Amino acid sequence: MSTNNPFAKHTSSMFGSRGCDIDQALIYANEVISAMPGEVQAHATTALMVVVNTAANIFTQATGPSPEKQIAAAWVRELVAQEIEKQSLQTSAVETVIGWLSDNLDDRLDDWANNSMGFDDAVAVVIDRWIENNLDVSSQVESALEDFDLSDKIESAINDMDLVVRTR
């Protein structure tokens, strides 16, 4: 017997077989159950059908993915396809912006710096001067912090507090 057969450990040479014909095996089992006293037929049929249903599940799993797994796999494939599409659109947008920058950056910098000679050291000097004049906020932050007195804010908050005492 094959070692990966889940039924092999439950077989016994004391009992017969119907080969590989499950229909014939079920006909035989139902004939035996029909010959039993009426009060045990329902129990025997229940036990037989539990074994048949379990065997059917094992066969289904062995022959391919379950319908639930197929649905989950299809769902995952759809989500992946959507993400790939989003990434493709984002990549396309980035490529468009990069293309525009490549085509227009030198002209824009020249216009901005009022320099018709092209991108050279003079533009870099103008950019540095603009950054110093427009983006250097450290002096503004320092003066704002000097005007901010934390002790006054704390004292004001304490003075605005009310003390409420409740007793029962």
PLY file of the C-alpha trace (Angstrom):
ply
format ascii 1.0
element vertex 168
property float x
property float y
property float z
element edge 167
property int vertex1
property int vertex2
end_header
0.00 0.00 0.00
1.11 3.56 -0.68
2.37 5.48 2.33
0.51 8.65 1.33
-2.87 6.87 1.17
-4.86 8.12 4.17
-7.00 4.96 4.18
-4.14 2.43 4.15
-3.73 2.36 7.93
-7.43 1.51 8.37
-7.63 -1.44 5.97
-7.87 -5.08 7.09
-7.40 -8.30 5.15
-10.30 -9.80 7.13
-12.76 -7.87 4.96
-13.40 -7.90 1.26
-13.27 -5.07 -1.26
-15.15 -4.01 -4.34
-11.92 -3.04 -6.07
-12.14 0.64 -6.96
-15.90 0.71 -7.51
-17.30 2.92 -4.75
-20.85 2.49 -6.09
-20.71 -1.27 -5.61
-19.22 -0.84 -2.13
-22.08 1.49 -1.14
-24.71 -0.90 -2.57
-23.21 -3.71 -0.47
-23.08 -1.50 2.69
-26.72 -0.48 2.22
-27.76 -4.15 1.79
-26.02 -5.02 5.06
-27.58 -2.03 6.84
-31.06 -2.95 5.49
-30.70 -6.41 7.04
-30.10 -4.91 10.49
-32.87 -4.31 13.03
-34.77 -1.08 12.32
-33.57 0.79 15.40
-29.87 0.57 14.39
-30.26 1.18 10.63
-30.29 4.98 11.05
-27.15 4.88 13.20
-25.29 2.63 10.77
-26.34 4.76 7.78
-25.15 7.90 9.57
-21.77 6.34 10.37
-21.36 5.08 6.78
-22.21 8.47 5.26
-19.75 10.28 7.58
-17.01 8.00 6.23
-18.17 8.55 2.61
-18.31 12.35 3.02
-14.85 12.37 4.61
-13.46 10.24 1.79
-15.02 12.59 -0.79
-13.40 15.60 0.92
-10.01 13.85 0.91
-10.36 13.05 -2.78
-11.35 16.65 -3.60
-8.36 18.01 -1.70
-6.02 15.52 -3.34
-7.19 16.31 -6.87
-6.95 20.08 -6.67
-7.69 23.17 -4.66
-11.04 23.51 -2.98
-13.60 25.96 -4.36
-12.87 28.23 -1.38
-9.16 28.25 -2.24
-9.96 28.94 -5.89
-12.16 31.90 -4.92
-9.48 33.23 -2.56
-6.79 32.80 -5.24
-8.94 34.64 -7.80
-9.55 37.44 -5.30
-5.81 37.74 -4.57
-5.03 37.76 -8.31
-7.56 40.58 -8.80
-6.07 42.63 -5.96
-2.56 42.13 -7.36
-3.75 43.18 -10.83
-5.32 46.33 -9.35
-2.11 47.20 -7.52
-0.06 46.63 -10.66
-2.42 48.94 -12.56
-2.09 51.62 -9.86
1.70 51.33 -9.94
1.66 51.52 -13.72
-0.42 54.71 -13.63
1.84 56.24 -10.99
4.94 55.28 -12.95
3.45 56.82 -16.07
2.69 60.06 -14.22
6.20 60.22 -12.79
7.70 59.55 -16.22
5.58 62.40 -17.65
6.82 64.81 -14.97
10.43 63.72 -15.46
10.06 64.19 -19.21
8.65 67.66 -18.73
11.45 68.57 -16.33
14.07 67.24 -18.73
12.61 69.29 -21.57
11.95 72.52 -19.65
14.19 72.80 -16.59
17.09 74.67 -18.19
14.77 77.19 -19.86
12.79 77.73 -16.66
15.93 78.27 -14.59
17.30 80.68 -17.17
14.03 82.64 -17.19
13.83 82.66 -13.41
17.42 83.85 -13.00
17.11 86.35 -15.86
20.18 84.76 -17.35
20.05 84.13 -21.10
23.48 82.48 -21.21
22.26 79.06 -20.00
22.73 77.12 -16.79
26.11 77.99 -15.32
27.64 79.18 -12.06
25.78 82.52 -12.22
22.45 80.69 -11.84
23.79 78.79 -8.81
24.73 82.10 -7.17
21.27 83.50 -7.84
19.65 80.35 -6.40
21.78 80.58 -3.23
20.82 84.24 -2.78
17.12 83.42 -3.27
17.32 80.60 -0.68
19.00 82.91 1.84
16.38 85.62 1.30
13.28 83.40 1.13
13.88 80.11 2.87
16.05 81.03 5.84
13.47 81.07 8.61
15.85 80.30 11.47
16.14 83.99 12.44
12.34 84.33 12.35
11.95 81.27 14.59
14.56 82.58 17.04
12.81 85.95 17.38
9.44 84.24 17.85
10.89 82.05 20.62
12.38 85.08 22.39
8.94 86.69 22.55
7.36 83.51 23.94
7.54 83.35 27.72
6.43 79.94 28.99
6.15 81.02 32.64
3.46 83.57 31.76
1.45 80.91 29.94
1.70 78.50 32.89
0.70 81.17 35.41
-2.24 82.21 33.24
-3.43 78.57 32.94
-3.18 78.07 36.71
-5.13 81.25 37.41
-7.91 80.09 35.07
-8.38 76.76 36.93
-11.33 76.10 39.20
-11.14 73.69 42.10
-14.30 71.62 42.57
-14.77 69.41 45.63
-17.66 66.96 45.82
-18.68 64.97 48.85
-21.31 62.34 49.33
0 1
1 2
2 3
3 4
4 5
5 6
6 7
7 8
8 9
9 10
10 11
11 12
12 13
13 14
14 15
15 16
16 17
17 18
18 19
19 20
20 21
21 22
22 23
23 24
24 25
25 26
26 27
27 28
28 29
29 30
30 31
31 32
32 33
33 34
34 35
35 36
36 37
37 38
38 39
39 40
40 41
41 42
42 43
43 44
44 45
45 46
46 47
47 48
48 49
49 50
50 51
51 52
52 53
53 54
54 55
55 56
56 57
57 58
58 59
59 60
60 61
61 62
62 63
63 64
64 65
65 66
66 67
67 68
68 69
69 70
70 71
71 72
72 73
73 74
74 75
75 76
76 77
77 78
78 79
79 80
80 81
81 82
82 83
83 84
84 85
85 86
86 87
87 88
88 89
89 90
90 91
91 92
92 93
93 94
94 95
95 96
96 97
97 98
98 99
99 100
100 101
101 102
102 103
103 104
104 105
105 106
106 107
107 108
108 109
109 110
110 111
111 112
112 113
113 114
114 115
115 116
116 117
117 118
118 119
119 120
120 121
121 122
122 123
123 124
124 125
125 126
126 127
127 128
128 129
129 130
130 131
131 132
132 133
133 134
134 135
135 136
136 137
137 138
138 139
139 140
140 141
141 142
142 143
143 144
144 145
145 146
146 147
147 148
148 149
149 150
150 151
151 152
152 153
153 154
154 155
155 156
156 157
157 158
158 159
159 160
160 161
161 162
162 163
163 164
164 165
165 166
166 167
